[in-house]
Every structure is written in C-alpha cells, then in structure tokens.
Amino acid sequence: TSQAENAISQHRKKIIDEAVSALAETKNALRALDEKKRDEALAALERASGKLNIVLARDPKLALAPIDIGVTTHAVYATLDAIKKAKEQAEEYLEDGEVQKARVLIRDLASEIIISVVSIPLQTYPDAIKAVAPLIDRGKIDEAKAAIEAALSTLVVIDHIIPLPLVRADVKVAEAEALAQKEGRSEEDNKNLAKLLNEAREQLKLAEALGYGNKKDYKKFYAEIEEIEGKTEGGKSGEGLF
C-alpha cells in the first residue's frame, strides 16, 4: 500500500552514505588482513574512521547511523473466528505446559510489514575501529581481525512494525469518505459505501484479534466510521461534508 511504501521510503532516505562507506571499508580491512596486506588494511581503516568522523561532525549527538533496511511481510490467511479459536487453543496448551504446541498455533498469527533498519552504533564503533590500527602496527594480526569482527557484530537492528489491518482500515475509511462526498450517489454507491465501512470495522477487529491494539486504541478510527455513517444517513452527500 502507499502508506507502507511511504514508510519504507522515509526510512530509506535516512540511510547515511558515509556510514555505508565506513562499513564497506571495515570489511575491506578485514579482507586485506586475511590476505596479509597490512598496509591496505590500515588504509581501509583510516578511510572508515574518516567517513565516521564526517557523520559525527555533521551531528555529534547522533547515536545510530542507518546503513541499510530490510522489508519483510507476514500475512495471516485465516478468518477472525479461526484466529480466536487458535488463541483459545493456544491458551489451553500453555495452561497444560504444552509450550511447543501453543507455539505452532500462534507463530503465524501476524499480519504486518517489518522494516528492519541496520545501523552503526556511533558511541562505540568509531573507537573500536581506531583501536585496531595499533594491533596491526604491533603485528598482532589475529587480534586485529578479532577486533574488527567484534566491531562488526555490534551493528544494531531495529524493527519498525506496520500492522497491515490498520493500513487497510485506513484505506477503506479514506475511500468511504471520498465516496460519501460524491453528489447524487446511486443505490450501488450507497451499497459500496456501507461495504467499505463494514470492511474497515472488520480490519480493526482483525488487528485487535492479532494483538496490535484494542478498541480503545482505535477510538479515532471507530469515531470516523460513525461520523461517515451519521453524515450520509438518508443518502446525504456533498463536498466538504467532513
């Protein structure tokens, strides 16, 4: 959907080119050490430090420098009733100590897009990289390689979850609002309007069943649906209705 695509695009825009280059140079240094090319490794580490210095000079308070994003989509293929039954059965399994049986039942109960943002931790990574050069100078190549690998293992991954039922409900409400303002709606239009609002409600119930929130969290959504129904009662329509 456009909403999810926009979120992905916004996260992609935050990727810092210098941080991407710093990571690439760190890996170049590790590769050079594997090939026993000490001078090349030192040069790569110097370039990595320089790139990170640029990032920090631009924003000294920045804690995480985004370097990559990954997008994963989970879709649940089940009715609302099936989801409720699966949850009830899982609860029974858990009460009986059958954790793995419960896990099998609920592991696919998700309908979401996960945007995983990978970042360099700027409070520790630059210093870790700078500490490698002295090791290389002293000929401690194995220690230097271990230090680089340790720095690479500190990359931070933060997941941003977008519940798909909420995205779909938002789309349905927007479409219903646009249709509600159409002058002289036909009977077919009125049926479509009612269908859109019902589908929006169903998506909200699905979001609740999957644990993305409760009715109180979606108070604004429900209020919008009720407002559309109230203002279109008896076929009322018109631009600027909302």
N, C-alpha and C positions, 0 to 999 in steps of 0.2 A: 504494500500500500504506500501511498505518497507520504503518509505520516512517518512510517518506518524508514522509508528511503531518505527522508529528510533528516531523521535522527542519525542514520548511518553516515550521510554526507557531512553533517556537523562534526561528528567525531573524526571523520577522515581529514577534515580541514585543520584539526588541532595537531596533526602529526607534524613534528618538528624535523625538518630536513637535516639540520646539523646533528641532531641526536641519532637519526638513522645512519648518517655517515660515521659517527663515533662508534656505533655498534659494529658496522662493517669493518672499520679499521681495527677494532679489538679482535675480531675474528681473523683478520689478515695477520695480525701479530702472532696469534696462536698458530696459524698455519706456517708462518715463517719459522717459528721455533721448532715445529715438527720437522722442518727441512733444514734445521741447524743454521738458519740465516739470521744471526743475532742483530746485525746492523739493520736489516729490513724490519725486524720485529720492533726494534727501538724507534725507528722512523714511523712505523704504523701507530705505535702507542703515543708518540708525540703528536701525530695528527689527530688521534682520538681525543687527547686531552685538549688540544686547541679548539676542536669543534665544541666540546662541552663547556669550555671557557666562554665561548661566544653565547651559548644558551644561557649560562649563568649571568653573564654581563647584561644580557637583554632583560632578564627577570631574576634577580638574586633570590627572591622568595619562592621561586618555582620548586616544588618538591618532586614532581614526576614529569618526565619529558616523554610524551607519547611517540612511539616509533612504528606502531603497526596496529591494525584492527582485524578481528576475525568476526564473521557473522554466522551464527547457527540458528536454524529454525526447528522448533519442535511443534508438531501438530498432533492433537488428540482426535482420534476417529471414534467417537463414542457419543451416545445421546446423554442428555442431562441425567436421566434415570439410571443409565448404566454407570455413570460416574459416581452417583450417590451410592449405588449398590456396592461398587468396588471399594469405596471408602468405608462403608459399614463392615464389609467382609474383612478388610484390612485391619480395622479396629478389633474385630473379634480375634483375628490371628495374633495381634500384638498382645491382647489380654491373655492369650494362651501361651505366650512366649515364642510363637512361630514367626520370628522376625523375617526370615528369608521369604516365607510365603507371602507376608504382607508387602515386602519389598517388590516382589514380582508384580503384585497387583497395582501398586501405585507408581512404579518407576516411569510409566509412560503418561501419567496424568499431568500433562503440561501442554499449553498452547501459547507459545511465546517466541519472540526473536531475542537472541542473546548477542549483544555487541560486546565482544571481548577486546579491551584496549590494553595493549602491551606497552609498558613504559620503563624508562631508565630511572632508577631512584637517584636523584641528584645529590642527596645528602651523603651517600656512601660510595656510589660508583666512581666518580671522578678521583677520589682519594685512593680507591682500590687500584685504579689503573696507574696512577702515579707511583704507587708502591712497587710496581712490577719492574720498572726500569733498573733500580739498584740491584735487584736479584739477578737480572741479566748481566749487568756490569760485573758482578762477582762470579759469574759463570754458573750460577745456580739455576740451570735451565729447567729442570724438573719442577723446582719450587715455583719458578716464574709461570710455567704452564698451569700448575695447580692454582695459582693465584688468579690467573686470567679466567680459568674455568669457574672458580668460586665467584668472581665478579659477574660473569655471565649468568650464573644461577640465581642472582639477586633481582633479575628483571621482574617487575610487578605486573600482574594481570588482574584487571578489574572488570567484572561483568556488569553490564547495564541491561536490565531485562525489560522488554516491552511486551506486556500481555496482549496477545492478539485479539481476544474477545473484546477488550476495551477499545482497541483500534477499530474493530468492526462496528462496535456500538456507536462510536464517534462518527464514523462514515454514514451509518444508517440515519442517525439524528440529523446530520447536515443535509442529507438528501431529502429527508422528510420536511425539514424547514424550508428548503428551496421549493418543494412541491406545494407546500402549504400556502406559499405566497403567489402561486400561479392563479391568475384571474380566470374565472369561469371553468373551474376544474370539472372534468367529466366524472361520471359514475366510476369509470375504470380508474381514473386518477385517485378518487377517494378510497377505492379498494387498495390501490398501491400504497397510499399514504398510511392506511391502517396496518398494512403488511410490514412496511418499513419500521413503524413504531413497535410492533409486536416482535420483530426480529431484533431490534435494539434491546428490548427487555430480555429476550432470550439470551443474548450475548452477555448481558450483565449478570444474569443468573448463572451462566456458564463460568464467568470469571469468579463469581462467589464460590461456586462448587469446587473450582480448582484452587481456591485459596489465595487469589490475588487481591482480595479485599472483601468487605461486607457491604450490606445495603447502606449503612451509614456513610461509608467511604464514597459511595456512588450517588449520594443525595443530589448532587448537582445534575447528574445525568437524568435521574428519575424526574427531577423538577422540570427539566427541559422537555421531556417527553409529555408530561402532564400539561405543560404550557401549550405545546403544539396541539394537543387534543382539545384543550379548552378553547383555544382561539380559532379552531377550524370546525368546531361543533356546528352542525346545521349547514355545512358547506361554505362557511365564511372563508374568505381569502383576501389577498391584496398585498401589494408591495409595501414593505415597511411594517409588516404585521408584527415583527419582533424587534 
